[in-house]
Amino acid sequence: MSKKWIAMIRFLFLAAFIWISVLVMSDEEFRSSLLSSFEWTSLFIMSTVYTSAFLFRALAWKMFLRDQITYKSSIIGIFYSFVLNHILPIKGGDLIRAGVVSMRHELSYKRSLTSVILMRGLDLLILTTFTLIGAFIYGYQISVWLFFLTALGTIVLSFVAWKLQDKIDWLKQGFIHLKGLGFKYATGILSLTILSWILEGVVLFQVAKQFLSPLGYLQSVWVNSLTVAGQVFHFTPGGLGTYESVMTAVLVFIGFGMKTGYSIALTTHLFKFLLSFLIGVGLVIWTPIPIHTIKGWIQRKGEKS
């Protein structure tokens, strides 16, 4: 797809997002619920739990690399990724995440990036599992064949990756690393990652309460998982428009009104954006990284020891 078409799609997404959001924000009831969501007690709960989710993910990544990196470096990499994924129109934050630890430790960029890809794969696997389990638990319309199709797809992709490992060096090294993790590390990594995604549901749950919605906590985890999994690829900064569209569609599907669903989605995403910029300011003060270095990591997308 040409850059001109991509730019046009981004413009249309952003234009639709801004237009709909302005209409929703003009509603007095929405503004009242929005202010309630950003009341200090609610902000403290959402910020603490949501930040903890990333801290658990950082610990899981450190364990995945068998403690070859420090927890501090892992946290810095994770949060730079979080911030830049809310600024860049593509998920380039993961490239910066790999660059941060390769810069701070004797770890090649390729090895670091491989670990990020594999951890992202684990995230997607967990989100997909949450999505399917939630659909069955809450009785939403989902055919049994879809469950088996997803399971079959996962098995096929794993088999193809295993077969291609001899031809793709970074993939081969990734499989070797996975085999050498051991039960203790593997269990810890899986548990921390699952817990991190469970904690992420608190933002949606807390926001939904301010809109007087009956959304339960586990239900919030399910909706959040489906929303995040549904925007693995996005064309706008932070998935603006994509995030709101997916979450609104899910909420409407389970019985919410269009206006309420969009209001909840918009408020939830707004909180995440504000937190990402606040953390971004903190990172620049705490451990700044030159812009040219960040650009270099984005452009490399490959091996540089």
URCOR-V990516 format. One record per residue. N is the residue number from 0. RES is the residue in one letter. SS is DSSP state (hx for helix, st for strand, lp for the rest). PHI is phi in degrees with one decimal (* if undefined). PSI is psi in radians with two decimals (NA if undefined). Layout:
N_RES_SS_PHI_PSI, N_RES_SS_PHI_PSI
This chain:
0_M_lp_*_2.29, 1_S_lp_-69.9_2.79, 2_K_hx_-63.5_-0.54, 3_K_hx_-65.2_-0.74, 4_W_hx_-67.4_-0.72, 5_I_hx_-61.5_-0.74, 6_A_hx_-63.0_-0.67, 7_M_hx_-66.7_-0.73, 8_I_hx_-62.9_-0.75, 9_R_hx_-60.6_-0.76, 10_F_hx_-62.7_-0.77, 11_L_hx_-64.0_-0.76, 12_F_hx_-60.3_-0.83, 13_L_hx_-67.1_-0.70, 14_A_hx_-62.9_-0.79, 15_A_hx_-64.2_-0.73, 16_F_hx_-61.1_-0.84, 17_I_hx_-64.2_-0.75, 18_W_hx_-62.2_-0.87, 19_I_hx_-65.9_-0.70, 20_S_hx_-65.0_-0.69, 21_V_hx_-62.6_-0.72, 22_L_hx_-62.0_-0.76, 23_V_hx_-67.8_-0.72, 24_M_hx_-69.0_-0.32, 25_S_lp_-75.1_-0.17, 26_D_lp_-82.9_2.25, 27_E_hx_-62.8_-0.70, 28_E_hx_-62.8_-0.68, 29_F_hx_-64.0_-0.80, 30_R_hx_-61.6_-0.64, 31_S_hx_-64.9_-0.80, 32_S_hx_-68.1_-0.61, 33_L_hx_-62.5_-0.80, 34_L_hx_-64.0_-0.64, 35_S_hx_-64.3_-0.66, 36_S_hx_-65.8_-0.52, 37_F_lp_-102.2_0.36, 38_E_lp_-70.4_2.64, 39_W_hx_-56.7_-0.76, 40_T_hx_-62.6_-0.79, 41_S_hx_-64.4_-0.74, 42_L_hx_-61.1_-0.73, 43_F_hx_-63.1_-0.78, 44_I_hx_-62.6_-0.87, 45_M_hx_-64.3_-0.77, 46_S_hx_-65.2_-0.76, 47_T_hx_-65.3_-0.87, 48_V_hx_-70.6_-0.72, 49_Y_hx_-65.5_-0.72, 50_T_hx_-65.3_-0.66, 51_S_hx_-60.9_-0.59, 52_A_hx_-59.6_-0.71, 53_F_hx_-72.9_-0.58, 54_L_hx_-66.3_-0.68, 55_F_hx_-65.0_-0.70, 56_R_hx_-65.7_-0.64, 57_A_hx_-65.4_-0.70, 58_L_hx_-66.1_-0.68, 59_A_hx_-63.5_-0.70, 60_W_hx_-66.2_-0.72, 61_K_hx_-60.5_-0.75, 62_M_hx_-65.9_-0.65, 63_F_hx_-61.4_-0.65, 64_L_lp_-87.0_0.28, 65_R_lp_52.8_0.76, 66_D_lp_60.2_0.48, 67_Q_lp_-77.9_-0.23, 68_I_lp_-123.3_2.76, 69_T_lp_-82.1_2.79, 70_Y_hx_-64.0_-0.61, 71_K_hx_-61.0_-0.80, 72_S_hx_-63.8_-0.69, 73_S_hx_-63.0_-0.75, 74_I_hx_-63.5_-0.78, 75_I_hx_-61.6_-0.79, 76_G_hx_-62.4_-0.78, 77_I_hx_-61.5_-0.79, 78_F_hx_-74.6_-0.57, 79_Y_hx_-62.9_-0.69, 80_S_hx_-62.6_-0.79, 81_F_hx_-59.7_-0.82, 82_V_hx_-66.0_-0.87, 83_L_hx_-71.2_-0.46, 84_N_hx_-68.1_-0.30, 85_H_lp_-94.2_-0.04, 86_I_lp_-111.8_-0.76, 87_L_lp_-78.7_2.58, 88_P_lp_-74.2_-0.17, 89_I_lp_-124.4_2.92, 90_K_lp_-80.9_1.04, 91_G_lp_-76.4_-0.18, 92_G_hx_-59.8_-0.50, 93_D_hx_-68.9_-0.51, 94_L_hx_-69.5_-0.66, 95_I_hx_-69.5_-0.67, 96_R_hx_-56.9_-0.75, 97_A_hx_-68.0_-0.69, 98_G_hx_-65.8_-0.64, 99_V_hx_-58.3_-0.86, 100_V_hx_-75.1_-0.53, 101_S_hx_-69.8_-0.52, 102_M_hx_-74.7_-0.61, 103_R_hx_-91.6_-0.19, 104_H_lp_-138.1_2.90, 105_E_lp_-80.5_1.23, 106_L_lp_-137.6_2.21, 107_S_lp_-65.5_2.65, 108_Y_hx_-61.0_-0.65, 109_K_hx_-63.3_-0.79, 110_R_hx_-65.8_-0.71, 111_S_hx_-64.8_-0.77, 112_L_hx_-65.9_-0.63, 113_T_hx_-60.1_-0.75, 114_S_hx_-64.6_-0.66, 115_V_hx_-65.1_-0.78, 116_I_hx_-60.5_-0.78, 117_L_hx_-67.1_-0.68, 118_M_hx_-68.0_-0.63, 119_R_hx_-66.2_-0.65, 120_G_hx_-61.9_-0.69, 121_L_hx_-64.0_-0.75, 122_D_hx_-56.2_-0.84, 123_L_hx_-65.1_-0.66, 124_L_hx_-63.7_-0.75, 125_I_hx_-67.2_-0.75, 126_L_hx_-62.9_-0.73, 127_T_hx_-63.8_-0.72, 128_T_hx_-63.7_-0.79, 129_F_hx_-58.5_-0.74, 130_T_hx_-61.4_-0.81, 131_L_hx_-70.1_-0.76, 132_I_hx_-61.9_-0.78, 133_G_hx_-61.4_-0.67, 134_A_hx_-62.4_-0.68, 135_F_hx_-74.3_-0.73, 136_I_hx_-63.0_-0.77, 137_Y_lp_-90.1_0.06, 138_G_lp_72.2_0.40, 139_Y_lp_-79.2_2.75, 140_Q_lp_-67.0_1.93, 141_I_lp_-151.2_2.21, 142_S_lp_-75.6_2.57, 143_V_hx_-60.7_-0.59, 144_W_hx_-63.0_-0.52, 145_L_hx_-66.4_-0.67, 146_F_hx_-61.9_-0.84, 147_F_hx_-69.4_-0.54, 148_L_hx_-65.1_-0.73, 149_T_hx_-65.0_-0.78, 150_A_hx_-61.8_-0.75, 151_L_hx_-63.7_-0.72, 152_G_hx_-61.2_-0.71, 153_T_hx_-63.6_-0.75, 154_I_hx_-64.5_-0.76, 155_V_hx_-64.1_-0.79, 156_L_hx_-62.6_-0.70, 157_S_hx_-64.2_-0.71, 158_F_hx_-66.1_-0.75, 159_V_hx_-63.2_-0.76, 160_A_hx_-61.7_-0.72, 161_W_hx_-64.6_-0.67, 162_K_hx_-70.6_-0.56, 163_L_hx_-87.2_-0.07, 164_Q_lp_-61.2_-0.53, 165_D_lp_-72.8_-0.36, 166_K_lp_-96.9_-0.38, 167_I_lp_-117.5_1.89, 168_D_hx_-60.6_-0.78, 169_W_hx_-65.1_-0.55, 170_L_hx_-69.1_-0.72, 171_K_hx_-62.4_-0.79, 172_Q_hx_-63.4_-0.61, 173_G_hx_-64.0_-0.73, 174_F_hx_-66.1_-0.69, 175_I_hx_-62.2_-0.73, 176_H_hx_-65.1_-0.74, 177_L_hx_-60.7_-0.73, 178_K_hx_-64.3_-0.53, 179_G_lp_-89.8_0.02, 180_L_lp_-66.0_-0.75, 181_G_hx_87.4_2.79, 182_F_hx_-62.3_-0.75, 183_K_hx_-61.0_-0.88, 184_Y_hx_-67.3_-0.76, 185_A_hx_-60.6_-0.75, 186_T_hx_-64.9_-0.75, 187_G_hx_-62.6_-0.78, 188_I_hx_-62.6_-0.81, 189_L_hx_-63.3_-0.78, 190_S_hx_-63.8_-0.78, 191_L_hx_-65.1_-0.69, 192_T_hx_-69.1_-0.74, 193_I_hx_-61.0_-0.79, 194_L_hx_-61.3_-0.68, 195_S_hx_-62.3_-0.69, 196_W_hx_-76.4_-0.48, 197_I_hx_-66.6_-0.73, 198_L_hx_-65.4_-0.56, 199_E_hx_-60.5_-0.44, 200_G_hx_-66.1_-0.26, 201_V_hx_-65.9_-0.55, 202_V_hx_-64.2_-0.90, 203_L_hx_-61.3_-0.74, 204_F_hx_-60.7_-0.78, 205_Q_hx_-67.8_-0.72, 206_V_hx_-66.5_-0.78, 207_A_hx_-59.3_-0.61, 208_K_hx_-60.8_-0.66, 209_Q_hx_-69.8_-0.37, 210_F_lp_-96.4_0.25, 211_L_lp_56.0_0.68, 212_S_lp_-93.6_2.70, 213_P_lp_-87.3_0.32, 214_L_lp_-67.2_2.07, 215_G_lp_-78.3_2.94, 216_Y_hx_-67.1_-0.86, 217_L_hx_-63.8_-0.57, 218_Q_hx_-66.0_-0.65, 219_S_hx_-65.1_-0.69, 220_V_hx_-61.3_-0.73, 221_W_hx_-64.6_-0.83, 222_V_hx_-63.8_-0.74, 223_N_hx_-62.6_-0.75, 224_S_hx_-62.0_-0.78, 225_L_hx_-65.4_-0.66, 226_T_hx_-66.7_-0.83, 227_V_hx_-65.7_-0.75, 228_A_hx_-65.1_-0.51, 229_G_lp_-79.4_-0.12, 230_Q_lp_-129.9_0.82, 231_V_lp_-58.6_-0.69, 232_F_lp_-114.4_2.32, 233_H_lp_-139.3_2.79, 234_F_lp_-107.6_-0.09, 235_T_lp_-123.5_2.77, 236_P_hx_-54.7_2.15, 237_G_hx_66.9_0.20, 238_G_hx_72.2_0.47, 239_L_lp_-55.7_2.24, 240_G_lp_93.4_-0.82, 241_T_hx_-66.9_-0.86, 242_Y_hx_-57.5_-0.88, 243_E_hx_-63.5_-0.69, 244_S_hx_-63.3_-0.82, 245_V_hx_-65.5_-0.85, 246_M_hx_-64.6_-0.71, 247_T_hx_-62.0_-0.76, 248_A_hx_-60.4_-0.73, 249_V_hx_-66.3_-0.79, 250_L_hx_-64.9_-0.68, 251_V_hx_-65.5_-0.68, 252_F_hx_-60.3_-0.59, 253_I_lp_-94.4_0.14, 254_G_lp_118.0_0.00, 255_F_lp_-80.9_2.70, 256_G_lp_-72.8_2.70, 257_M_hx_-57.2_-0.79, 258_K_hx_-64.8_-0.80, 259_T_hx_-64.5_-0.77, 260_G_hx_-60.9_-0.78, 261_Y_hx_-67.9_-0.66, 262_S_hx_-61.5_-0.76, 263_I_hx_-64.9_-0.77, 264_A_hx_-63.4_-0.76, 265_L_hx_-64.4_-0.76, 266_T_hx_-65.8_-0.74, 267_T_hx_-61.2_-0.79, 268_H_hx_-69.6_-0.62, 269_L_hx_-61.3_-0.75, 270_F_hx_-59.9_-0.79, 271_K_hx_-64.1_-0.65, 272_F_hx_-65.3_-0.82, 273_L_hx_-62.2_-0.73, 274_L_hx_-65.6_-0.68, 275_S_hx_-63.3_-0.71, 276_F_hx_-70.8_-0.61, 277_L_hx_-64.3_-0.78, 278_I_hx_-65.7_-0.64, 279_G_hx_-60.1_-0.76, 280_V_hx_-61.9_-0.74, 281_G_hx_-62.6_-0.69, 282_L_hx_-65.6_-0.73, 283_V_hx_-62.5_-0.64, 284_I_hx_-75.9_-0.74, 285_W_hx_-76.3_-0.90, 286_T_lp_-147.9_1.36, 287_P_lp_-67.8_2.54, 288_I_lp_-122.9_2.23, 289_P_lp_-56.2_2.51, 290_I_hx_-59.2_-0.70, 291_H_hx_-65.6_-0.52, 292_T_hx_-68.8_-0.76, 293_I_hx_-62.1_-0.77, 294_K_hx_-60.4_-0.68, 295_G_hx_-62.7_-0.71, 296_W_hx_-65.8_-0.69, 297_I_hx_-65.6_-0.67, 298_Q_hx_-77.1_-0.44, 299_R_hx_-69.9_-1.05, 300_K_lp_50.3_0.59, 301_G_lp_-163.4_-2.75, 302_E_lp_-93.2_2.11, 303_K_lp_-142.5_1.93, 304_S_lp_-72.7_NA
